[in-house]
Each structure stands twice: as structure tokens, then as C-alpha cells.
């Protein structure tokens, strides 16, 4: 089974399962997710979209908060560069939990992106989930899914 298919299957199962919000976190998984999100955050805040694309495994998928599926590293770079050039220049990522699933790691949390220039004083953000796998000695992103926190619930899913 391909790593991307395995990652997708893992995320679908995780999203379908009814699990309590505060699950015990696997320390090794937490370290992997924290290290990867720190590298992502550092590259983003340095204005380095190529550095972000390099975090993805071959065939990795980035489902952006806008709903676009990005699989090509050059397309990822261009999309991230566009967001940075639009004035969304400082990202902060918080890891909520992380777990091991076979030889992969999955985690989730929240992110906030602060604006500059025309977007000075504004913020966007939401939640994310990611699946990681080892590529040599490095953890690589197989799948990253981001969403935008809505200012108003139009789904009826908020309790």
C-alpha cells in the first residue's frame, strides 16, 4: 500500500472515530510532530516556501485551508509564496496531540497566521492534521490538512 494511501486511510479512520478530545499523547510521536511543525513554522516565517515544500514526502499531499489539493512541490511553493506575498507572513503552530500508527505518526493542532502590510493587525487560522513517515533519518509529511476557523458556524456542528 502506498504511503499516501496509507496516510489518507489513517486520517479518514481518525476523523470517523469518535475519540475524546484529550487523548494521551505518545511522547515519541509528539517530538516528531513538534519538530516537523517547528521546521514548517521556521521556513514559513523566513519567507521560504521551498523549505516548506521540502518537508513533504514524495507524493505527499497538502490540502490547503482553501480546499486545494497540492501534490507538486513547485505548485506548493507557488501557493505558499502567494499567501506570503498577500501579507500573511507570520505563522504560529501549536501541537495539541500526536500518536503513533504503525511506522507512521499523526498529529493535530491549531495554527494562526498574522498579517502584515495591507493585512496588518488581522489574523487567520484554524486547525490542522498531519501524517508523517520516516524518509531516512528525517520525518516527512505524507499529508497535511488545514482548515480555516469560521467566524460563524454554518454547519450546525458546533456544540
C-alpha positions as CSV (number, residue, x, y, z in Angstrom):
1,X,0.0,0.0,0.0
2,X,1.4,3.4,-0.9
3,X,2.4,5.7,1.9
4,X,0.0,8.4,0.7
5,X,-2.9,5.9,0.5
6,X,-2.0,4.6,4.0
7,X,-1.8,8.2,5.3
8,X,-5.2,9.0,3.7
9,X,-6.8,5.9,5.2
10,X,-5.3,6.7,8.6
11,X,-6.7,10.2,8.6
12,X,-10.1,9.1,7.4
13,X,-10.3,6.5,10.2
14,X,-9.2,9.1,12.7
15,X,-11.8,11.6,11.5
16,X,-14.5,8.9,11.5
17,X,-13.8,7.6,15.0
18,X,-15.4,9.3,17.9
19,X,-12.5,9.9,20.3
20,X,-12.3,12.2,23.3
21,X,-10.5,15.5,22.7
22,X,-7.9,14.9,25.4
23,X,-6.2,11.6,24.4
24,X,-3.0,10.5,25.9
25,X,-0.1,11.6,23.6
26,X,2.7,9.3,22.6
27,X,5.9,11.2,23.6
28,X,8.0,10.0,20.6
29,X,5.2,10.9,18.2
30,X,4.8,14.3,19.9
31,X,8.5,15.0,19.4
32,X,8.3,14.1,15.7
33,X,5.2,16.3,15.1
34,X,6.7,19.2,17.2
35,X,10.0,19.0,15.3
36,X,8.2,19.0,11.9
37,X,5.8,21.8,12.8
38,X,8.8,23.9,14.1
39,X,10.6,23.4,10.8
40,X,7.4,24.3,8.9
41,X,6.9,27.4,11.1
42,X,10.5,28.5,10.8
43,X,10.5,28.1,7.0
44,X,7.2,30.0,6.7
45,X,8.3,32.9,8.9
46,X,11.6,33.1,7.0
47,X,9.6,33.5,3.7
48,X,11.0,30.2,2.4
49,X,8.2,28.3,0.6
50,X,10.8,25.9,-0.9
51,X,11.8,24.9,2.6
52,X,8.2,24.0,3.3
53,X,7.8,22.0,0.1
54,X,11.0,20.1,1.1
55,X,9.3,18.9,4.3
56,X,6.8,16.7,2.2
57,X,7.5,13.1,1.3
58,X,7.5,12.2,-2.4
59,X,3.8,12.1,-3.3
60,X,2.9,14.0,-0.2
61,X,-0.4,15.9,-0.2
62,X,-1.2,19.4,1.2
63,X,-4.9,20.0,1.4
64,X,-4.8,23.8,2.0
65,X,-7.2,25.7,4.2
66,X,-8.8,27.0,0.9
67,X,-9.5,23.3,-0.1
68,X,-6.9,23.0,-2.8
69,X,-5.0,19.7,-3.0
70,X,-1.4,20.3,-3.7
71,X,1.0,17.4,-4.6
72,X,3.6,19.0,-6.8
73,X,6.4,20.7,-4.7
74,X,6.7,23.6,-7.2
75,X,2.9,24.2,-7.0
76,X,3.2,24.1,-3.2
77,X,6.0,26.7,-3.3
78,X,4.0,29.0,-5.6
79,X,0.8,28.7,-3.5
80,X,2.6,29.4,-0.2
81,X,4.6,32.2,-1.8
82,X,1.3,33.7,-2.9
83,X,-0.1,33.7,0.6
84,X,3.1,35.2,2.0
85,X,3.1,37.9,-0.7
86,X,-0.6,38.6,0.1
87,X,0.7,39.8,3.5
88,X,0.1,36.6,5.6
89,X,3.7,36.4,6.9
90,X,3.9,35.1,10.4
91,X,2.7,31.7,11.4
92,X,2.4,30.2,14.8
93,X,1.7,26.5,15.1
94,X,0.5,24.7,18.3
95,X,0.5,20.9,18.6
96,X,-2.4,19.5,20.5
97,X,-1.7,15.8,20.3
98,X,0.3,13.2,18.5
99,X,0.2,9.4,18.2
100,X,2.0,6.5,16.5
101,X,0.1,4.4,13.9
102,X,2.4,1.6,12.7
103,X,5.5,3.1,11.3
104,X,3.8,6.5,10.9
105,X,3.0,9.3,13.2
106,X,-0.1,11.5,13.1
107,X,-0.9,14.7,15.0
108,X,-3.2,17.7,15.1
109,X,-3.4,21.1,16.5
110,X,-4.1,24.8,15.7
111,X,-2.3,27.4,13.7
112,X,-2.5,31.2,13.4
113,X,-1.2,33.4,10.7
114,X,-0.7,37.1,11.4
115,X,-0.9,39.7,8.6
116,X,1.4,42.5,7.6
117,X,1.1,45.3,5.1
118,X,-2.5,45.6,4.0
119,X,-3.4,42.8,6.4
120,X,-1.6,44.4,9.4
121,X,-3.5,43.6,12.6
122,X,-5.5,40.8,11.0
123,X,-5.3,37.1,11.8
124,X,-6.4,33.9,10.1
125,X,-6.1,30.4,11.4
126,X,-7.8,27.1,12.2
127,X,-6.9,23.5,12.8
128,X,-4.7,21.1,11.0
129,X,-3.9,17.4,11.0
130,X,-0.8,15.7,9.6
131,X,0.6,12.2,8.9
132,X,4.4,11.8,9.0
133,X,6.6,8.9,7.9
134,X,10.4,8.4,8.1
135,X,12.5,9.1,5.0
136,X,16.0,8.1,6.0
137,X,16.6,10.0,9.3
138,X,14.0,12.7,8.6
139,X,10.3,12.8,9.3
140,X,8.4,13.8,6.1
141,X,4.8,15.0,5.7
142,X,2.7,12.5,3.8
143,X,-0.5,14.5,4.3
144,X,-1.2,17.9,5.8
145,X,-4.8,19.1,6.0
146,X,-5.6,22.6,7.2
147,X,-8.9,24.3,7.7
148,X,-9.9,27.9,8.4
149,X,-11.8,28.7,11.6
150,X,-15.1,30.2,10.6
151,X,-16.4,33.3,12.3
152,X,-19.9,31.9,12.2
153,X,-20.9,28.2,12.3
154,X,-22.9,27.5,9.2
155,X,-22.6,23.7,9.5
156,X,-24.6,23.2,12.7
157,X,-21.7,21.0,14.0
158,X,-20.6,23.3,16.9
159,X,-21.8,22.1,20.3
